Amino acid sequence: MNATHWRVQELNHHSADIVWLDAEGAGRAYHLVRLHDSKTHPGLDVNTVDSIERFAFGNDVVSATRWLRARVPGIQQVVVVFGKDESFVCNSVFLVENWSDIFVPSRDDAMICSNDTPLVLFYCHENAFEVGQRIVFD
């Protein structure tokens, strides 16, 4: 990803913990998350994701962080996807502890997939998370 892109600049203070994907990697990540993104509403697709839980947290960042900690177990590598050319990799502990700084400034929706487990998350810019398990995972 271009180092001058506004999102890279916005998250530059996390550069030791995130790795931006190149165009090919970002395209693959985007294709993967689109399989699990609902086509009828903002959120996860009930046809490709099982055990979906939703948490609308308003402005309660502490409760949202606590909710995420309980649902994102252990340390796993995750890919955060904002769009077809905007994706980065980080570990799940970093994401859980820093999600509000990563997502809230831009006010965009994002999809997050684990590279290690079937975990998939949806962050809605209207202050809600969905978490579930990808039905097909390999």
C-alpha positions as CSV (number, residue, x, y, z in Angstrom):
1,M,0.0,0.0,0.0
2,N,1.2,3.5,-0.8
3,A,2.9,5.1,2.2
4,T,1.2,8.4,1.4
5,H,-2.3,7.0,1.5
6,W,-4.4,8.8,4.1
7,R,-5.2,5.6,6.0
8,V,-1.5,4.6,6.2
9,Q,-0.7,8.1,7.5
10,E,-3.6,8.0,10.0
11,L,-2.4,4.7,11.5
12,N,1.4,5.4,11.1
13,H,1.8,5.4,14.9
14,H,1.0,1.7,14.8
15,S,3.5,0.9,12.1
16,A,5.5,-1.4,14.4
17,D,2.4,-3.6,14.9
18,I,0.7,-3.6,11.5
19,V,1.9,-4.7,8.0
20,W,0.0,-3.2,5.1
21,L,-0.6,-5.7,2.3
22,D,0.5,-5.0,-1.3
23,A,-2.2,-4.8,-4.1
24,E,-2.2,-8.5,-4.7
25,G,-2.5,-9.4,-1.0
26,A,-5.2,-6.8,-0.4
27,G,-7.2,-8.0,-3.4
28,R,-7.1,-11.6,-2.0
29,A,-8.1,-10.4,1.4
30,Y,-11.0,-8.4,0.0
31,H,-12.2,-11.3,-2.1
32,L,-12.2,-13.6,1.0
33,V,-14.1,-11.2,3.3
34,R,-16.7,-10.5,0.5
35,L,-17.7,-14.1,0.8
36,H,-18.7,-13.5,4.4
37,D,-20.2,-10.0,4.0
38,S,-24.0,-9.8,3.9
39,K,-25.5,-8.7,0.6
40,T,-28.7,-7.6,2.3
41,H,-27.6,-5.6,5.4
42,P,-24.4,-4.3,7.0
43,G,-22.9,-7.3,8.7
44,L,-22.0,-10.9,8.4
45,D,-23.7,-13.3,5.9
46,V,-25.8,-15.9,7.7
47,N,-25.3,-18.2,4.7
48,T,-21.5,-18.3,5.1
49,V,-21.0,-17.5,8.8
50,D,-22.2,-19.5,11.8
51,S,-22.8,-18.6,15.4
52,I,-23.1,-14.8,14.7
53,E,-23.2,-12.6,17.7
54,R,-23.9,-8.8,17.5
55,F,-22.9,-6.2,20.1
56,A,-24.0,-2.6,19.7
57,F,-22.0,-0.6,22.1
58,G,-22.9,3.0,21.5
59,N,-19.9,5.0,22.9
60,D,-18.9,2.4,25.5
61,V,-15.5,1.5,24.3
62,V,-14.6,-0.3,27.5
63,S,-17.6,-2.7,27.2
64,A,-16.8,-3.3,23.5
65,T,-13.2,-4.1,24.3
66,R,-14.3,-6.5,27.1
67,W,-16.8,-8.2,24.6
68,L,-14.0,-8.6,22.0
69,R,-11.5,-10.0,24.5
70,A,-14.1,-12.7,25.4
71,R,-14.6,-13.7,21.7
72,V,-11.2,-13.4,20.1
73,P,-9.2,-16.0,21.9
74,G,-5.4,-16.3,22.1
75,I,-3.0,-14.8,19.7
76,Q,-3.8,-15.2,16.1
77,Q,-2.9,-13.4,12.9
78,V,-5.8,-11.4,11.5
79,V,-6.3,-9.4,8.4
80,V,-8.2,-6.1,8.7
81,V,-9.9,-5.2,5.4
82,F,-11.3,-1.7,4.8
83,G,-11.7,-2.0,1.0
84,K,-10.3,-3.8,-2.1
85,D,-6.9,-2.0,-1.8
86,E,-6.8,-1.2,1.9
87,S,-5.8,-4.2,4.2
88,F,-3.3,-4.9,6.9
89,V,-2.1,-7.8,9.0
90,C,-1.7,-7.7,12.7
91,N,-2.1,-10.0,15.7
92,S,-5.4,-10.3,17.4
93,V,-4.3,-9.1,20.8
94,F,-3.1,-5.9,19.2
95,L,-6.4,-5.5,17.4
96,V,-8.5,-6.1,20.4
97,E,-6.6,-3.6,22.5
98,N,-6.4,-0.9,19.8
99,W,-9.6,-1.3,17.8
100,S,-11.0,2.0,18.8
101,D,-8.0,3.9,17.6
102,I,-7.9,1.9,14.4
103,F,-11.6,2.1,13.4
104,V,-13.1,5.1,15.0
105,P,-11.0,7.9,13.4
106,S,-12.0,6.9,9.8
107,R,-15.6,6.0,10.6
108,D,-15.6,3.2,8.0
109,D,-16.9,-0.3,8.2
110,A,-14.3,-3.1,8.2
111,M,-14.1,-6.9,8.0
112,I,-11.6,-8.9,9.9
113,C,-10.6,-12.5,9.2
114,S,-8.3,-14.7,11.2
115,N,-5.6,-16.5,9.2
116,D,-5.4,-19.2,11.8
117,T,-9.0,-20.0,12.8
118,P,-12.5,-19.6,11.2
119,L,-13.0,-16.4,13.2
120,V,-14.6,-13.5,11.2
121,L,-15.6,-10.1,12.5
122,F,-17.5,-7.1,11.1
123,Y,-17.0,-3.6,12.5
124,C,-19.9,-1.2,11.8
125,H,-19.1,2.5,11.8
126,E,-22.4,2.9,13.8
127,N,-20.7,1.4,16.8
128,A,-21.4,-2.3,16.6
129,F,-19.5,-5.5,16.1
130,E,-20.5,-8.9,14.8
131,V,-18.5,-12.0,15.3
132,G,-18.9,-15.5,13.9
133,Q,-17.3,-18.6,12.6
134,R,-16.8,-19.0,8.8
135,I,-18.6,-22.2,7.8
136,V,-16.0,-23.1,5.2
137,F,-12.5,-22.7,6.5
138,D,-9.3,-24.3,5.3
